[in-house]
Amino acid sequence: MAFLPMIIDSGGLDETVLWTNPSPTSAFAGQTITLSDNVDNYDYLEFEYKPANNLNTTYKAIFSIATIKDSVKFSGTQTSVIPACLLGSYVNSGSNATRLGRAITMGSTNNTLTFNGCLRFGSSGEFTSYSIPIKITGIKL
């Protein structure tokens, strides 16, 4: 939504850090994490992540709570998900560019999130050194 960055810049939000990666420079295999609060207490979640564990660059992605919950409803299960929420990265550049992504789904208790293993589009296997979540922040409007 276009209005969210304006609100963020004006300081008109209540933000709470719900989770921080204790090892942001390490590989991150697919796993379920527990947040410090129920996501129903927030309107959005902001995901800060690194495209690769050996880089200092970070990106942010903001998803509404409804979008995160819909990714679970759409799939029917957490093991077979077509996600609405994806932390994506490109590595290399030009014709060597590689797209990577890590799907995020909501757990049944609304205070857990499952990150799948990072996948490279067009390849099989898990790439644990890419799309590393660093911090998750809950945002109330």
Secondary structure, DSSP 8 states (H G I E B T S, - for coil): -THHHHHHHHT--EEEEEEE-S-TTS---SEEEE-SS-GGG-SEEEEEEEEETT----EEEEEEHHHHHHHHHHHSSSSS---S-EEEEEES-GGG-EEEEEEEEE-TTSSEEEE---EETT--S--TTEEEEEEEEEEE-
